[in-house]
Amino acid sequence: MTTPEKTPLHIRMHAADNVAIVVNDGGLPAGTVFPDGLVLVDAVPQGHKVALGDFAEGDPVTRYNVTIGFAARALPKGSWISEAVLRMPAARELEGLPIATRAAPVMEPLEGYTFQGFKNADGSVGTRNILAITTTVQCVSGVVEHAVKRIKSELLPHYPNVDDVVGLEHTYGCGVAIDAPGAEIPIRTLRNITQNPNFGGQAMVVSLGCEKLQPARLFPKGSIPILSGADPAHVCLQDDGHVGFQSMIDSIMRTAEVQLKALNLRRRETCPASDLVVGVQCGGSDAFSGVTANPAVGYATDLLVRAGASVMFSEVTEVRDGIDQLTSRAANADVAEAMIREMAWYDAYLTRGGVDRSANTTPGNKKGGLSNIVEKAMGSIVKSGSSAITGVLSPGEKLKQKGLIYAATPASDFICGTLQLAAGMNIHVFTTGRGTPYGLAECPVIKVATRNDLARRWHDLMDVNAGRIASGEASIEDVGWELFKLMLDVASGSKTWAEHWKLHNALTLFNPAPVT
């Protein structure tokens, strides 16, 4: 007798689709008969596509009601539709796109939801109370890393209201054309990260002294609002007063203690959910990303927008093939044109590098059932929910508005997270199907598994199991509400698994060339 767990299952995303994905852990062998009578011609791995009808060579293959490729040869019903038997369609042209043509659904405001956050003088709200030590140049990174370890072990225990100490280290600052086109991107990224709400306005800077990126360039006068009203705390390692390595460390620690004392005076206060600035991202994606985790995140995104919060979705490389879906949802023509400019930059970048968009997807994405970037894009976009897109941020820019925002970033997990931090993110939601131990020291990261198997195996890394949607144990709405409420708890101080294990990145900046 077949148990419910062993019943062959497939998921079809849209009534017009001519493929479905296999749900069962471990996949299914050739000859498997589904309850609807479909018989597998080939063995099909979990998450991979099966033909729901016969294909002639050149026939479109449709998932999400979008053509994700064309059959490279004739394929019978029940075949495994893998990357090898698909030809990828050409990218959508950036001309003649629908501009602000799709009205967002009318949704009632969501009122009465609050969290316990740290209010800042500039009106922003932190979800954590962290001392950040900014560096002007990579040459001081080793010194700052050593100092941070000592601050954590020797000073931090005396300041129980401070959550952590992080060094904002990077590979920029010297040996660079500081005024070259595009140089402002890493500079403003570092400047704006230093102003992240989770750092309480306490700017501490360690410089070397001879670098091109001088503190005055990084922080023009008046650019950093801080609690004490003084200039940013600054330690220069080449100052004459430093005699030896230990004196440098002592100077950093003395300055850090002043900052820790100020941060330790802060207390959590009741704040409306509208003070949340949420970044959403996916990494290690699979075919379930667009079925379970990302739709649940999209539902939570709509809840956040209804509550008056700000939500950023990103990853130019992952949404380029769905640009028509995004421009049609733009609140106005200016927003649509801004998105098109970001996609045009990416197209030019690929041309300069002599590669094409087929470089994305990754081997892991393909193993998880994603045949190409078109299919991956459809699953990625659903994280944005259904609200109108009200703004666009270029890399490193700071967010200044509420609602659903497109923040242009690469798809690289840590670079995307870094740029969302620069925009002002105070909580992060990250979905994964293949699995990744990603985390951020500067901001809590809620991890969402797309599959039951990953949630079981990585039980102490995943905060939410969206795989229950595929197995029928929960709905997209159920998991969306679960995520929304978990965000409020985490914003109030509850630890994520990534925080529990102290998984985080070293800050990574990048310097793309300007659009020409």
LUMVEX-73740 format. One line per field, with one value per residue (C-alpha): residue in one letter; x, y, z. Coordinates in pm, 1 decimal, decimal comma. Last residue first. Layout:
N
seba = c(a  ...)
xx = c(X  ...)
yy = c(Y  ...)
zz = c(Z  ...)
END
This chain:
516
seba = c(t  v  p  a  p  n  f  l  t  l  a  n  h  l  k  w  h  e  a  w  t  k  s  g  s  a  v  d  l  m  l  k  f  l  e  w  g  v  d  e  i  s  a  e  g  s  a  i  r  g  a  n  v  d  m  l  d  h  w  r  r  a  l  d  n  r  t  a  v  k  i  v  p  c  e  a  l  g  y  p  t  g  r  g  t  t  f  v  h  i  n  m  g  a  a  l  q  l  t  g  c  i  f  d  s  a  p  t  a  a  y  i  l  g  k  q  k  l  k  e  g  p  s  l  v  g  t  i  a  s  s  g  s  k  v  i  s  g  m  a  k  e  v  i  n  s  l  g  g  k  k  n  g  p  t  t  n  a  s  r  d  v  g  g  r  t  l  y  a  d  y  w  a  m  e  r  i  m  a  e  a  v  d  a  n  a  a  r  s  t  l  q  d  i  g  d  r  v  e  t  v  e  s  f  m  v  s  a  g  a  r  v  l  l  d  t  a  y  g  v  a  p  n  a  t  v  g  s  f  a  d  s  g  g  c  q  v  g  v  v  l  d  s  a  p  c  t  e  r  r  r  l  n  l  a  k  l  q  v  e  a  t  r  m  i  s  d  i  m  s  q  f  g  v  h  g  d  d  q  l  c  v  h  a  p  d  a  g  s  l  i  p  i  s  g  k  p  f  l  r  a  p  q  l  k  e  c  g  l  s  v  v  m  a  q  g  g  f  n  p  n  q  t  i  n  r  l  t  r  i  p  i  e  a  g  p  a  d  i  a  v  g  c  g  y  t  h  e  l  g  v  v  d  d  v  n  p  y  h  p  l  l  e  s  k  i  r  k  v  a  h  e  v  v  g  s  v  c  q  v  t  t  t  i  a  l  i  n  r  t  g  v  s  g  d  a  n  k  f  g  q  f  t  y  g  e  l  p  e  m  v  p  a  a  r  t  a  i  p  l  g  e  l  e  r  a  a  p  m  r  l  v  a  e  s  i  w  s  g  k  p  l  a  r  a  a  f  g  i  t  v  n  y  r  t  v  p  d  g  e  a  f  d  g  l  a  v  k  h  g  q  p  v  a  d  v  l  v  l  g  d  p  f  v  t  g  a  p  l  g  g  d  n  v  v  i  a  v  n  d  a  a  h  m  r  i  h  l  p  t  k  e  p  t  t  m)
xx = c(2808,5  2688,6  2951,9  3215,6  3148,8  3347,7  3282,0  3267,9  3275,5  3215,4  3339,2  3042,0  2853,9  2775,8  2777,8  2628,5  2333,8  2320,8  2277,0  2014,4  1815,0  1807,4  1499,8  1573,6  1259,4  1341,7  1356,1  1005,4  866,3  1031,9  886,7  537,9  585,2  745,6  461,2  212,5  381,2  407,1  30,8  -46,3  169,2  -26,2  87,1  115,2  60,9  404,5  499,9  388,5  563,3  887,3  862,9  1060,9  1152,0  1459,0  1704,8  2055,9  1998,8  1770,9  2008,9  1922,3  1554,7  1502,2  1691,6  1466,5  1149,3  1233,5  1245,7  1431,0  1396,1  1677,9  1602,9  1911,9  1973,7  2186,6  2549,8  2706,7  2538,9  2462,2  2502,9  2540,0  2409,7  2156,0  2042,1  1694,7  1762,8  1565,8  1712,8  1513,0  1708,0  1636,6  1758,1  1821,8  1945,8  2048,6  2406,9  2282,9  2106,7  2439,4  2620,7  2348,4  2372,7  2750,9  2726,1  2485,6  2629,0  2320,8  2453,3  2267,2  1996,6  1759,1  1400,0  1178,3  837,4  698,5  858,9  1110,3  1464,5  1680,6  2053,7  2247,2  2528,3  2425,0  2142,4  1812,1  1471,7  1133,7  760,7  722,4  347,8  254,1  219,3  486,2  852,4  975,8  791,6  1074,2  1317,0  1105,7  1050,8  1417,0  1536,1  1327,0  1471,3  1820,1  1836,0  1746,4  1658,5  1607,5  1814,4  2117,0  2085,5  2088,6  2388,8  2582,0  2510,1  2255,1  2378,8  2657,3  2370,7  2351,7  2625,1  3000,5  3254,3  3325,2  3238,0  2915,1  2816,4  2873,2  2672,2  2375,0  2412,9  2414,5  2105,7  1928,3  1999,3  1876,3  1555,6  1484,5  1521,0  1291,0  1019,5  1046,7  1024,7  724,3  512,1  424,7  616,7  427,9  452,7  823,2  868,5  690,1  862,9  1199,4  1150,4  1467,9  1673,2  1542,8  1828,0  2129,2  1983,6  1963,9  1733,2  1423,5  1386,4  1096,7  1000,5  725,4  379,1  191,4  40,4  395,2  493,8  194,5  273,0  631,6  503,3  310,1  621,6  826,8  575,7  600,9  982,1  984,7  740,9  705,4  959,9  1234,1  1121,4  1315,3  1637,2  1817,0  2152,6  2079,3  1763,7  1720,2  1481,7  1584,3  1354,0  1344,6  1111,6  989,6  638,6  601,9  541,0  799,5  786,3  1118,6  1445,0  1701,7  2019,3  2261,7  2497,6  2553,4  2712,4  2936,2  3033,0  3142,2  3372,6  3502,8  3578,7  3802,3  4007,4  4019,2  4139,7  4413,0  4525,0  4544,7  4763,1  4981,4  5027,2  5158,5  5444,8  5474,1  5157,0  5161,8  5313,4  4985,9  5032,1  4758,5  4489,6  4206,4  3886,3  3565,7  3324,9  3306,0  3103,8  2725,8  2728,4  2461,1  2589,8  2459,6  2717,4  2730,2  2784,7  3142,4  3222,1  3265,8  3460,2  3646,0  3726,1  3830,1  4087,0  4032,8  4367,8  4556,1  4849,4  4703,8  4616,3  4252,4  4025,4  3679,3  3409,8  3062,7  2800,0  2469,9  2300,5  2484,5  2173,2  2025,8  2299,2  2495,0  2831,7  2671,7  2599,4  2961,4  3087,7  2844,7  2902,5  3273,7  3218,7  2990,9  3174,5  3455,0  3220,3  3404,0  3754,1  3805,4  3974,0  4174,9  4278,6  4606,3  4445,6  4094,1  3927,5  3953,9  3700,2  3659,8  3356,7  3471,0  3186,8  3113,9  2804,7  2477,7  2535,8  2294,9  2522,9  2818,5  3081,9  3092,3  3187,7  3518,9  3764,1  3648,5  3463,9  3707,3  3999,0  3857,1  3769,0  4127,0  4276,4  4038,1  4111,3  4486,3  4443,8  4211,4  4435,2  4586,3  4241,5  4165,8  3919,7  3802,7  3472,7  3435,9  3074,2  2937,3  2603,7  2259,4  2024,9  1680,9  1765,1  1515,9  1557,8  1437,7  1778,9  1826,7  1788,3  1520,9  1624,8  1352,9  1077,5  823,9  476,2  170,1  -148,6  -239,2  -234,9  -370,2  -627,1  -500,2  -612,4  -428,3  -145,4  -234,3  -49,6  44,6  326,7  541,4  506,0  838,6  897,1  1271,8  1473,8  1463,4  1364,3  1654,3  1662,4  1508,2  1718,9  1728,3  1621,2  1702,9  2029,9  1884,9  1650,3  1291,7  1265,0  1013,4  660,0  499,6  735,5  1020,1  1110,5  1436,0  1586,3  1253,2  1230,7  1293,7  1147,5  829,4  625,9  295,8  494,5  650,3  621,1  837,3  791,5  799,0  1115,9  1140,0  799,8  686,7  440,5  246,1  294,4  672,5  853,1  1063,5  1321,7  1263,7  1346,1  1532,1  1342,9  1395,8  1277,8  951,4  752,4  382,9  106,9  -216,9  -343,9  -236,9  119,0  264,9  638,6  781,8  1118,7  1224,9  1122,7  1316,0  1517,1  1255,5  927,5  808,3  867,2  825,2  555,2  571,4  318,1  213,4  -115,1  -288,3  -4,5  255,4  224,8  350,2  424,5  359,6  421,6  263,5  545,4  468,9  93,5  159,4  130,1  0,0)
yy = c(5448,8  5301,3  5343,5  5080,1  4853,4  4904,3  4639,8  4625,6  4318,3  4331,8  4015,3  3787,9  3633,1  3313,7  3378,0  3032,6  3177,2  3475,1  3247,1  3050,2  3369,2  3535,7  3705,6  4075,8  4270,0  4263,6  3884,7  3876,5  4118,7  3921,1  3599,8  3749,8  3825,2  3487,9  3295,0  3508,0  3413,5  3049,2  3023,6  3226,0  2999,0  2707,4  2443,6  2064,3  2004,4  1855,5  2147,1  2406,1  2220,7  2291,6  2645,4  2540,2  2850,9  2935,5  2714,7  2667,1  2427,1  2191,6  2169,5  1808,0  1837,1  2179,5  2060,7  1754,2  1954,7  2182,3  2559,2  2641,8  2995,1  3171,2  3482,3  3706,3  3950,8  4252,5  4362,5  4022,6  3889,5  3524,8  3263,3  2895,8  2793,1  2529,8  2381,6  2529,7  2867,2  3172,7  3475,7  3731,9  4030,1  4278,8  4636,6  4731,3  5088,2  5109,9  5029,8  4709,0  4623,1  4676,8  4439,8  4174,3  4178,5  4161,2  3873,6  3665,1  3726,7  3814,4  4156,5  4455,7  4700,6  4779,8  4755,3  4908,1  4806,5  5064,6  5341,4  5604,4  5730,6  5425,6  5495,5  5431,9  5176,9  5019,8  5211,7  5227,7  5206,4  5320,3  5253,3  4900,4  4833,5  4549,2  4187,1  3996,0  4082,6  3733,3  3623,5  3765,3  3486,2  3196,6  3356,1  3455,2  3098,1  2968,8  3233,4  3182,0  2820,0  2460,3  2504,0  2152,1  2146,5  2008,6  2306,8  2555,0  2373,1  2397,1  2771,9  2948,9  3210,9  3189,3  3164,5  3545,5  3590,0  3627,7  3854,6  4055,5  4387,9  4238,5  4100,6  4441,9  4613,6  4384,4  4452,9  4829,0  4795,1  4611,3  4901,0  5153,2  4952,3  4965,2  5344,8  5366,9  5174,3  5396,5  5711,3  5571,7  5530,7  5289,9  5016,4  4686,4  4673,5  4750,1  4448,7  4183,6  4311,1  4278,5  3906,8  3791,4  4055,5  3937,6  3711,9  3908,8  4231,4  4077,3  4286,1  4299,7  4573,9  4607,6  4923,7  4916,7  5072,9  4774,6  4700,2  4697,4  4447,0  4223,6  4236,2  4132,6  3847,5  3712,4  3749,9  3568,6  3283,5  3291,2  3276,6  2984,4  2743,5  2720,8  2969,9  2834,3  2475,9  2458,8  2529,7  2833,1  2833,9  3195,5  3403,2  3762,9  3984,2  4305,7  4443,8  4797,7  4781,3  5110,8  5054,1  4765,6  5033,2  5083,7  5000,8  5088,3  4900,9  5071,1  5269,4  5359,1  5078,1  5249,1  5552,1  5340,4  5123,2  5428,8  5548,6  5193,0  5174,4  5480,1  5324,8  4993,2  5151,7  5341,4  5029,0  4835,5  5102,4  5120,2  4744,6  4758,9  4992,2  5354,3  5535,4  5904,0  6001,1  5912,6  5644,8  5422,3  5691,7  5638,4  5836,4  5874,8  6050,0  6421,2  6514,4  6538,9  6265,0  6047,7  6058,9  6204,2  6124,1  6338,7  6667,7  6710,6  6477,5  6117,3  5904,7  6200,2  6343,1  5993,2  5975,6  5727,5  5775,4  5607,7  5764,5  5779,5  5421,1  5473,0  5338,1  5495,7  5482,7  5615,6  5582,2  5658,7  5363,9  5095,8  4890,9  5185,0  5161,9  5488,2  5312,4  5113,9  5445,7  5560,1  5218,0  5205,6  5572,7  5503,4  5174,9  5348,0  5682,1  5519,2  5463,8  5702,1  5756,2  6003,9  5761,1  5589,1  5307,3  5210,1  5265,5  5261,1  4929,6  4567,2  4580,7  4568,8  4688,0  4544,7  4426,2  4450,8  4284,2  4310,8  4614,7  4629,3  4407,0  4650,2  4497,9  4173,4  4384,6  4505,9  4216,2  3936,7  4136,3  4426,4  4182,5  4010,9  4347,6  4470,1  4172,5  4222,3  4597,0  4537,9  4286,5  4518,8  4826,5  4791,7  4735,0  5107,1  5347,9  5108,9  5131,5  4995,5  4907,5  4888,8  4707,8  4758,0  4537,5  4590,0  4952,1  5227,1  5529,8  5877,3  6047,2  6045,2  5666,8  5450,0  5101,4  4844,3  4650,2  4544,2  4653,5  4540,8  4746,5  4819,4  4640,0  4875,2  4712,1  4582,8  4694,4  4485,8  4666,2  4817,1  4670,0  4908,0  5099,8  5073,0  4764,7  4717,8  4849,8  4859,8  4657,6  4350,8  4025,3  3783,3  3515,2  3179,8  2897,0  2571,1  2277,4  1904,5  1920,2  2155,0  1877,5  1799,4  1438,5  1268,3  1170,1  1273,8  1209,5  1439,0  1550,2  1743,5  2066,0  2154,2  2530,1  2729,6  2902,5  3013,3  3173,6  3051,4  2985,5  2700,4  2658,6  2464,0  2601,2  2348,6  2355,5  1979,1  1825,3  1787,4  1530,3  1614,6  1675,2  1668,9  1625,2  1892,0  1855,1  1933,5  1582,9  1383,3  1229,6  867,7  860,0  767,8  868,4  775,3  1037,2  870,4  1153,6  958,8  947,8  627,4  566,6  376,5  552,3  615,6  907,7  1186,1  1155,7  1338,2  1350,8  1676,5  1621,2  1942,8  2008,5  2078,8  2193,9  2502,6  2675,6  2582,3  2743,5  2620,6  2244,8  2044,1  1671,2  1397,2  1022,9  888,1  779,1  1017,3  954,9  578,9  347,6  0,0)
zz = c(-2080,5  -1752,9  -1486,3  -1407,4  -1112,8  -792,3  -531,7  -154,2  65,8  440,2  607,8  635,4  924,1  1109,4  1483,3  1560,6  1753,5  1522,0  1219,6  1412,2  1465,5  1803,5  1954,0  2006,6  1918,0  1546,4  1580,0  1725,7  1464,5  1185,4  1328,9  1302,4  932,7  865,5  1027,0  833,4  507,1  615,7  666,8  351,6  136,4  280,8  528,2  554,9  182,5  114,0  -112,5  143,9  427,1  243,1  379,8  686,4  888,1  1098,6  906,0  1046,2  1337,2  1141,9  848,5  765,8  852,4  689,8  382,8  348,8  404,5  111,1  45,8  366,9  508,4  694,5  901,6  904,8  1190,9  1092,5  1116,5  1167,8  853,8  780,3  509,6  603,9  259,3  157,4  -175,9  -141,7  14,6  127,3  304,4  502,5  643,7  922,3  981,4  617,8  575,0  207,0  305,4  465,8  136,8  -38,0  197,6  169,8  -209,5  -187,2  60,3  -144,8  -491,9  -699,6  -795,5  -655,4  -764,4  -477,8  -606,3  -341,9  -205,6  35,7  237,8  133,0  188,3  127,5  108,1  -212,9  -229,8  -559,2  -734,8  -552,7  -724,5  -590,7  -561,0  -693,7  -668,2  -436,0  -553,5  -365,3  -418,3  -331,4  -648,7  -858,6  -774,0  -899,7  -1240,0  -1262,1  -1204,1  -1494,6  -1725,2  -1580,1  -1689,6  -1603,1  -1236,4  -1098,6  -778,9  -964,1  -1194,8  -906,4  -760,2  -1087,5  -1094,3  -1314,2  -1425,9  -1682,4  -1934,8  -1913,7  -2170,3  -2159,9  -2334,4  -2021,2  -2184,3  -2321,0  -1980,6  -1820,6  -2094,4  -2024,2  -1652,2  -1702,8  -1923,5  -1640,5  -1402,7  -1659,7  -1711,6  -1339,8  -1340,5  -1643,2  -1458,2  -1150,2  -1364,0  -1555,5  -1243,0  -962,6  -1141,3  -1170,9  -1553,4  -1526,1  -1299,9  -1506,7  -1821,2  -1646,4  -1586,9  -1758,1  -1575,7  -1236,6  -1130,5  -1251,0  -1112,3  -764,9  -544,4  -327,2  -69,2  174,0  364,5  626,1  621,5  765,2  422,1  282,9  550,4  476,0  102,6  174,6  394,7  93,1  -121,7  142,5  123,9  -257,9  -222,3  20,7  -147,4  -525,7  -660,4  -436,9  -504,7  -832,5  -646,8  -507,1  -327,6  -251,1  -218,0  -98,5  93,6  270,2  535,9  672,6  972,9  1118,0  975,1  1223,1  1485,8  1761,2  2132,7  2293,5  2341,1  2560,9  2485,8  2762,2  2655,8  2322,1  2489,7  2712,2  2416,5  2219,4  2495,1  2532,7  2161,6  2181,3  2459,5  2271,9  1949,1  2135,1  2322,4  1996,0  1837,6  2150,7  2131,8  1777,1  1848,8  1951,4  1849,6  1942,2  1608,2  1433,6  1167,0  1312,6  1289,1  1540,5  1483,9  1682,7  1447,6  1527,1  1834,1  1874,0  2136,2  1973,9  1619,9  1292,5  1023,8  708,3  893,7  777,8  489,6  605,6  354,5  210,1  554,3  666,9  382,9  100,0  -71,7  209,6  395,2  745,2  838,0  931,5  1206,2  1229,0  1495,5  1412,3  1682,7  1509,9  1679,3  1482,4  1398,7  1206,0  939,5  921,8  885,5  604,3  432,6  434,1  322,7  31,4  -49,4  -98,3  -283,9  -537,7  -556,0  -751,5  -1049,0  -1280,2  -1140,1  -856,0  -613,6  -882,6  -651,5  -488,3  -148,7  -4,6  -90,0  18,0  301,1  679,9  870,1  1205,2  1424,4  1797,9  1941,0  2131,0  2351,2  2646,3  2858,2  2856,6  3086,8  2884,5  2575,7  2716,5  2750,6  2517,3  2253,9  2262,2  2235,0  1927,5  1774,2  1827,1  1639,4  1347,1  1353,1  1329,9  1047,0  855,4  875,6  527,0  369,8  387,8  550,8  822,9  1010,0  1361,2  1433,4  1788,1  1773,9  1926,7  1720,7  1565,4  1499,5  1425,6  1198,7  1299,5  1271,0  1650,2  1662,7  1822,8  1931,8  1871,9  2047,5  1786,4  1682,8  1488,6  1537,4  1177,6  843,1  578,1  346,7  14,1  -332,5  -588,3  -767,3  -1104,0  -1398,7  -1678,5  -1512,6  -1825,6  -2046,9  -2227,1  -2580,3  -2545,9  -2296,3  -2519,9  -2348,1  -2343,0  -2611,6  -2527,4  -2381,4  -2577,0  -2362,9  -2377,6  -2181,2  -1919,8  -1811,4  -1907,4  -1785,6  -2010,7  -1902,3  -2234,0  -2520,7  -2625,8  -2979,6  -2980,7  -2845,7  -2681,0  -2637,2  -2322,9  -2015,0  -2191,2  -1914,6  -1763,6  -1441,8  -1644,0  -2022,0  -2263,0  -2614,5  -2901,7  -3111,7  -3158,5  -3093,8  -2735,1  -2598,4  -2283,8  -1912,2  -1951,9  -1619,8  -1455,9  -1183,0  -817,0  -700,0  -964,5  -1260,3  -1375,0  -1732,8  -1910,3  -1603,0  -1625,2  -1580,6  -1465,0  -1241,1  -930,4  -1065,5  -1213,2  -1171,7  -1468,9  -1454,1  -1096,6  -872,4  -700,0  -378,0  -173,9  -368,0  -524,9  -897,8  -1096,2  -1357,6  -1730,4  -1991,6  -1796,9  -1892,5  -1564,8  -1372,7  -1119,5  -1178,0  -882,4  -890,9  -639,6  -629,7  -309,4  -77,9  212,3  172,0  211,0  -88,2  0,0)
END
